[in-house]
Amino acid sequence: MSAHRGDAEERRESTRGKTTIALIAASALALAALAAGDSFSFVILGDRTGEAQAGVYDQAWKEAAAESPAFVINSGDTIEGGHDETAESQWNGVARVWKPHSRIPLYLVPGNHDIWPNSAVSEQLFRKFAGHPVRYSFDSGGAHFTVLDNSRSDELAASEMEFLESDLKAHAAAPVKMIFMHRPSWLLPVALRNTEFPLHQLAKQYGVQYIIAGHLHQMLHFELEGITYVSMPSSGGHLRLSKTYEDGWFFGHARVAVNGRAIDFQIEEVKAPLGQGRITKAADWGMNGLVKKPAQRAAGGSWSAGIAAR
């Protein structure tokens, strides 16, 4: 009898041991799956229009799609706009550029060339071709993205701020949060190191990491109290002023990799013939342009970088 009891106890111990090992293995797999789910990359395209330059947007899209992003989001100004009569044909034209990349989710930010004052038609067409409202939010992995509409005003209207506060409050637990808008309504207060303006206060309260805009067609980067502000380079709209890379005037896109709470924000210039394919980090730029040279391949295949002469 004792021998039988001993055998039974050994079997129970063995079963408990196997169960424990299985639970540990399942927990490890769950953690790995969670980590994998929170790791992804996406692409930000700058403005397509504002005197669109031939071929740039098509090339920017092809280079972006080649990186297999989880989604693409832009900074606004998808069509040239300005006239209700021709707006739909312009949307149909750009939709043909999107068609080969239709497997990639696309999120549009409303720009002043997409929606203009006193035009219900332009807003209706944006909603139709974008497939979402003018202000909205969405999630990817553990990240939350809020899109605001300042297409018809340099400032963020009270309704936009109310939507933003409600949205951030509802997604307060998201470890990564980013806000997109077309016009950089934040530019002057951020450049002056003003921490009291409402957008910054809300972003700080709810732990937003990045606030991103277009409109200028110039790559600019600011840091203020742990929040990164980015003005995107152009993905087709004309280059202004000096038109030089070092001053932030070039065609390109951003590739953003999210891993848990870590964010890698890479700026990629379009390749030849419309650019040189230079790659930098957002932090390599400042409010007056480039502060650190892009990586360059040296003899022997290694990479080097240096501080840009200004």
C-alpha positions as CSV (number, residue, x, y, z in Angstrom):
1,M,0.0,0.0,0.0
2,S,2.7,2.5,0.9
3,A,4.5,1.7,-2.3
4,H,1.3,2.4,-4.2
5,R,0.8,5.7,-2.3
6,G,4.3,6.6,-3.0
7,D,3.9,6.0,-6.8
8,A,0.7,8.0,-6.8
9,E,2.3,10.9,-4.9
10,E,5.2,10.9,-7.4
11,R,2.7,11.0,-10.3
12,R,0.9,13.9,-8.7
13,E,4.2,15.7,-8.1
14,S,5.2,15.1,-11.7
15,T,1.8,16.4,-12.9
16,R,2.1,19.5,-10.7
17,G,5.7,20.1,-12.0
18,K,4.6,19.7,-15.6
19,T,1.7,22.1,-15.0
20,T,4.0,24.7,-13.4
21,I,6.4,24.4,-16.4
22,A,3.5,24.8,-18.8
23,L,2.2,27.9,-17.0
24,I,5.7,29.4,-17.0
25,A,6.1,28.7,-20.7
26,A,2.6,30.2,-21.4
27,S,3.4,33.3,-19.4
28,A,6.7,33.7,-21.3
29,L,4.9,33.3,-24.6
30,A,2.2,35.8,-23.5
31,L,4.9,38.3,-22.6
32,A,6.7,37.7,-25.9
33,A,3.4,38.2,-27.8
34,L,2.7,41.4,-25.8
35,A,6.1,42.8,-26.6
36,A,5.8,41.9,-30.3
37,G,2.4,43.5,-30.4
38,D,3.8,46.7,-29.0
39,S,6.7,46.8,-31.5
40,F,5.9,48.3,-34.9
41,S,6.9,51.0,-37.3
42,F,5.0,53.5,-39.3
43,V,5.7,56.3,-41.9
44,I,4.8,60.0,-41.8
45,L,4.6,61.7,-45.2
46,G,4.9,65.5,-45.4
47,D,2.7,67.7,-47.5
48,R,2.1,66.6,-51.1
49,T,0.9,70.0,-52.3
50,G,1.4,73.7,-52.0
51,E,2.8,73.9,-55.6
52,A,3.3,70.2,-55.9
53,Q,6.6,69.1,-57.6
54,A,6.3,66.5,-60.2
55,G,7.1,62.9,-59.3
56,V,8.0,63.6,-55.7
57,Y,4.9,62.2,-53.9
58,D,5.0,59.1,-56.1
59,Q,8.6,58.4,-55.2
60,A,8.1,59.2,-51.5
61,W,5.2,56.7,-51.4
62,K,7.2,54.0,-53.1
63,E,10.1,54.4,-50.7
64,A,7.8,54.5,-47.7
65,A,5.9,51.4,-48.8
66,A,9.1,49.5,-49.3
67,E,9.6,49.7,-45.5
68,S,6.4,47.7,-44.9
69,P,5.0,50.1,-42.3
70,A,2.0,49.2,-40.1
71,F,0.4,52.3,-41.5
72,V,1.1,55.7,-43.2
73,I,-0.1,59.0,-41.8
74,N,0.5,62.4,-43.5
75,S,0.8,66.0,-42.3
76,G,-2.0,67.4,-44.5
77,D,-2.3,69.1,-47.9
78,T,-3.1,66.1,-50.1
79,I,-4.6,68.0,-53.0
80,E,-3.9,71.5,-54.4
81,G,-7.5,72.5,-53.7
82,G,-9.0,76.0,-53.4
83,H,-11.9,75.4,-55.9
84,D,-14.9,73.3,-55.3
85,E,-15.3,72.6,-59.0
86,T,-12.0,70.8,-59.5
87,A,-11.5,69.3,-56.0
88,E,-13.0,65.8,-56.7
89,S,-10.9,65.2,-59.8
90,Q,-7.8,66.1,-57.8
91,W,-8.8,63.6,-55.1
92,N,-9.4,61.0,-57.8
93,G,-5.9,61.7,-59.2
94,V,-4.1,61.2,-55.9
95,A,-6.2,58.1,-55.2
96,R,-4.5,56.5,-58.2
97,V,-1.1,57.0,-56.5
98,W,-2.5,55.2,-53.4
99,K,-3.9,52.2,-55.3
100,P,-0.7,50.1,-55.6
101,H,-0.2,50.6,-51.8
102,S,-3.8,49.9,-50.7
103,R,-2.7,47.1,-48.4
104,I,-1.2,49.8,-46.1
105,P,-3.7,51.7,-43.9
106,L,-3.6,55.4,-44.6
107,Y,-4.6,58.2,-42.2
108,L,-5.0,61.7,-43.5
109,V,-4.6,65.0,-41.6
110,P,-6.8,67.8,-43.0
111,G,-4.7,70.6,-44.5
112,N,-5.6,74.1,-45.7
113,H,-5.3,72.8,-49.3
114,D,-7.7,70.0,-48.5
115,I,-10.4,72.0,-46.7
116,W,-10.9,75.7,-47.2
117,P,-13.1,78.3,-45.6
118,N,-16.8,78.6,-46.6
119,S,-16.7,75.3,-48.5
120,A,-18.9,72.5,-47.3
121,V,-17.9,70.6,-50.5
122,S,-14.2,70.5,-49.6
123,E,-14.9,69.1,-46.2
124,Q,-17.4,66.5,-47.6
125,L,-14.7,65.4,-50.1
126,F,-12.1,65.1,-47.5
127,R,-14.4,62.9,-45.4
128,K,-15.2,60.8,-48.5
129,F,-11.6,60.1,-49.6
130,A,-10.0,60.0,-46.2
131,G,-12.7,57.7,-44.8
132,H,-12.9,59.4,-41.5
133,P,-14.0,62.7,-39.9
134,V,-11.8,65.8,-39.9
135,R,-10.8,65.1,-36.2
136,Y,-10.4,61.6,-35.0
137,S,-8.1,59.2,-33.2
138,F,-6.9,55.6,-33.6
139,D,-4.6,53.0,-31.9
140,S,-1.8,50.9,-33.1
141,G,-0.1,48.4,-30.8
142,G,0.1,50.2,-27.5
143,A,0.2,53.7,-29.1
144,H,-2.5,56.2,-29.4
145,F,-2.7,58.8,-32.2
146,T,-4.9,62.0,-32.2
147,V,-5.6,64.0,-35.3
148,L,-6.8,67.5,-35.0
149,D,-8.2,69.9,-37.6
150,N,-6.7,73.4,-38.0
151,S,-7.1,73.5,-41.8
152,R,-9.1,76.7,-41.7
153,S,-7.3,78.6,-39.0
154,D,-3.8,79.2,-37.8
155,E,-5.0,78.5,-34.2
156,L,-6.6,75.4,-32.7
157,A,-10.3,76.2,-32.2
158,A,-11.9,75.6,-28.8
159,S,-13.8,72.6,-30.2
160,E,-10.4,71.0,-31.2
161,M,-9.0,71.5,-27.7
162,E,-12.2,70.0,-26.2
163,F,-11.9,67.0,-28.4
164,L,-8.2,66.6,-27.6
165,E,-8.8,66.8,-23.8
166,S,-11.6,64.2,-24.0
167,D,-9.6,61.9,-26.2
168,L,-6.4,62.0,-24.1
169,K,-8.4,61.5,-21.0
170,A,-10.1,58.4,-22.5
171,H,-6.7,57.0,-23.5
172,A,-4.7,58.2,-20.5
173,A,-3.3,54.6,-20.0
174,A,-1.7,54.4,-23.5
175,P,2.1,54.3,-23.0
176,V,2.7,56.2,-26.3
177,K,0.7,59.2,-27.4
178,M,1.2,61.4,-30.5
179,I,-0.8,64.4,-31.8
180,F,-1.0,65.4,-35.4
181,M,-2.2,68.6,-37.0
182,H,-1.5,70.4,-40.3
183,R,-0.5,73.9,-39.2
184,P,2.2,74.2,-36.5
185,S,-0.1,76.2,-34.3
186,W,2.5,75.6,-31.5
187,L,5.5,77.0,-33.3
188,L,5.8,80.5,-31.8
189,P,5.2,79.6,-28.1
190,V,7.5,76.6,-28.4
191,A,10.3,78.6,-30.1
192,L,9.9,81.2,-27.3
193,R,10.1,78.4,-24.6
194,N,6.6,79.2,-23.4
195,T,5.3,76.3,-21.4
196,E,1.9,77.9,-20.5
197,F,-0.1,77.6,-23.7
198,P,-3.1,75.2,-23.6
199,L,-1.9,72.6,-26.1
200,H,1.4,72.0,-24.3
201,Q,-0.3,71.9,-20.9
202,L,-2.7,69.2,-22.0
203,A,0.1,67.2,-23.7
204,K,2.2,67.4,-20.6
205,Q,-0.7,66.4,-18.3
206,Y,-1.5,63.3,-20.3
207,G,2.1,62.2,-21.2
208,V,2.1,63.0,-24.9
209,Q,5.5,62.4,-26.4
210,Y,5.3,63.9,-29.9
211,I,3.3,66.7,-31.6
212,I,3.7,66.7,-35.3
213,A,2.7,69.2,-38.1
214,G,3.4,70.0,-41.7
215,H,2.5,73.2,-43.7
216,L,5.9,74.8,-43.6
217,H,7.6,72.1,-45.8
218,Q,10.6,72.5,-43.6
219,M,12.2,70.0,-41.2
220,L,12.4,71.5,-37.7
221,H,12.7,69.9,-34.3
222,F,12.0,71.3,-30.8
223,E,12.1,69.8,-27.3
224,L,10.1,71.4,-24.5
225,E,9.5,69.8,-21.1
226,G,9.9,66.3,-22.4
227,I,7.6,66.8,-25.4
228,T,9.1,66.7,-28.9
229,Y,7.6,69.0,-31.6
230,V,8.3,68.2,-35.2
231,S,7.7,70.2,-38.4
232,M,7.8,67.7,-41.3
233,P,9.8,68.1,-44.5
234,S,7.9,68.1,-47.8
235,S,6.8,65.0,-49.6
236,G,5.9,67.0,-52.7
237,G,5.1,70.6,-51.9
238,H,7.6,73.2,-53.2
239,L,10.7,74.1,-51.2
240,R,11.0,77.6,-50.0
241,L,13.7,80.2,-49.1
242,S,17.3,78.7,-49.4
243,K,16.0,75.4,-50.7
244,T,19.0,73.7,-49.0
245,Y,19.1,70.4,-47.1
246,E,21.0,71.9,-44.2
247,D,18.2,74.5,-43.6
248,G,15.6,71.8,-43.6
249,W,14.3,72.2,-47.2
250,F,14.2,68.8,-48.8
251,F,11.8,66.0,-49.9
252,G,11.4,63.0,-47.7
253,H,9.4,61.2,-45.0
254,A,9.8,59.9,-41.4
255,R,10.0,56.3,-40.4
256,V,9.0,56.0,-36.7
257,A,9.7,52.7,-34.8
258,V,7.8,52.1,-31.6
259,N,9.0,49.5,-29.1
260,G,7.0,49.7,-25.9
261,R,7.6,53.2,-24.7
262,A,10.7,53.7,-26.8
263,I,10.4,55.8,-30.0
264,D,13.0,56.0,-32.8
265,F,12.1,58.9,-35.1
266,Q,14.2,58.7,-38.3
267,I,14.1,61.3,-41.1
268,E,14.7,59.9,-44.6
269,E,15.4,62.1,-47.6
270,V,14.2,60.7,-50.9
271,K,16.8,59.0,-53.0
272,A,18.1,60.1,-56.4
273,P,17.1,61.7,-58.7
274,L,15.0,63.9,-56.4
275,G,17.4,63.7,-53.3
276,Q,20.5,62.0,-52.0
277,G,18.8,59.5,-49.6
278,R,20.4,61.1,-46.5
279,I,19.2,59.7,-43.2
280,T,19.1,61.5,-39.8
281,K,17.3,61.4,-36.5
282,A,14.7,64.0,-35.6
283,A,17.1,65.1,-32.8
284,D,19.8,65.9,-35.4
285,W,17.6,69.0,-36.3
286,G,16.9,72.1,-34.4
287,M,14.8,75.3,-34.9
288,N,17.2,76.6,-37.5
289,G,17.9,73.4,-39.4
290,L,20.5,70.7,-39.3
291,V,22.7,70.5,-36.2
292,K,24.3,67.2,-36.9
293,K,25.4,65.8,-40.2
294,P,23.6,62.8,-41.6
295,A,25.5,59.5,-41.5
296,Q,27.8,59.0,-44.4
297,R,29.5,55.8,-45.6
298,A,33.3,56.0,-45.2
299,A,36.0,54.0,-47.0
300,G,35.7,50.4,-45.9
301,G,32.0,50.5,-45.5
302,S,31.7,52.0,-42.0
303,W,29.4,54.9,-41.1
304,S,30.4,58.2,-39.6
305,A,28.6,61.4,-38.6
306,G,29.7,64.8,-37.4
307,I,28.4,68.2,-36.3
308,A,27.2,70.3,-39.2
309,A,28.9,73.7,-39.8
310,R,26.3,76.4,-39.6
